Amino acid sequence: MEFRQLQLFIEVAKHKSITKAAEHIHLSQPALSKSIRALEEELGMTLIIRSNKTSDLTDAGKIVLDYAQKMAGIITEMKTTLNDITNLTRGQINIGLPPFIGSLFFPRVIAKFHHTYPNIKLNITEYGGARVVKSVEEGEFELGVAVLPIDEQEFDVYPIVEEEMKLLVYKDHRLAHKEVVDIKELKDEEFIFYHEEFALNQIMRNHFIAAGFEPIILFMSSQWDLMTEMVAANLGITILPQSICNRAFNTDIKIIDLEQPILWRLAVLTKKERYISNAARTFIEFILKDPL
């Protein structure tokens, strides 16, 4: 078994398609299929369920993926450590960002960082917050950005943003005349909610449950601009961070404070006891010196 085979298998698992994986890594589909089949023959079991549209993992495939990702993380860490020893002015960082966070804060930060450290390459992947945390834990990303709380027994956490969540309603909604709303008043409302892979999904659910009800979810989305436009179309209400509300310019939306403020707190996280490259440490220090 060659590590290259495991790398290719990781790509197929990530894209859930041999065709899409082949396009992404610029390899012919027959060559990629041949590599996966050879891996399956060596292990003596099927790793991928092949269909016309997707390539889902078997139970054995999920086990192989777990070990392959751990091996990839170890090799990446080895290369990073060696690079730090030989060349302190260069490097690359694999960063995981939730889409909400990436579009709000990081274009400006990344631009300033690149101008300051042009020889450090940033490889950015957008995942939901829960997946970012898992991917940092597994070594896919050297660092990630996610919504607190995060298990500080497992991760080193560097807070970077703290702001309030706000209620967004249609201009003629029954609550639109109010300046402050108690979360309990939202019990019978229909919500435009965050996709399940977003940390905000569970965080807000917990607040609603603490207030005595489960939210009625009409739509789920991973795009804040779509969520605000749905509110403007009177399709439901939503709760979003202040930074997003600042970009909601539609006059059909009324933004209201919550009586018991709910904080949206962001942090950079790294896995405890894992080697962190000079490039990644430099990036963390850069963000902490110049808050978002």
Sequence and secondary structure as in RCSB ss.txt:
>XXXX:A:sequence
MEFRQLQLFIEVAKHKSITKAAEHIHLSQPALSKSIRALEEELGMTLIIRSNKTSDLTDAGKIVLDYAQKMAGII
TEMKTTLNDITNLTRGQINIGLPPFIGSLFFPRVIAKFHHTYPNIKLNITEYGGARVVKSVEEGEFELGVAVLPI
DEQEFDVYPIVEEEMKLLVYKDHRLAHKEVVDIKELKDEEFIFYHEEFALNQIMRNHFIAAGFEPIILFMSSQWD
LMTEMVAANLGITILPQSICNRAFNTDIKIIDLEQPILWRLAVLTKKERYISNAARTFIEFILKDPL
>XXXX:A:secstr
  HHHHHHHHHHHHHT HHHHHHHHT  HHHHHHHHHHHHHHHTS  EEE SS EEE HHHHHHHHHHHHHHHHH
HHHHHHHHHHH TT EEEEEEE HHHHHHHHHHHHHHHHHH TTEEEEEEE  HHHHHHHHHHTS SEEEEES  
 TTTEEEEEEEEEEEEEEEETTSTTTT SEE GGGGTT EEEEE TTSHHHHHHHHHHHHTT   EEEEEES HH
HHHHHHHTTS BEEEEHHHHTT   TTEEEEEESS  EEEEEEEEETTS   HHHHHHHHHHHHS  
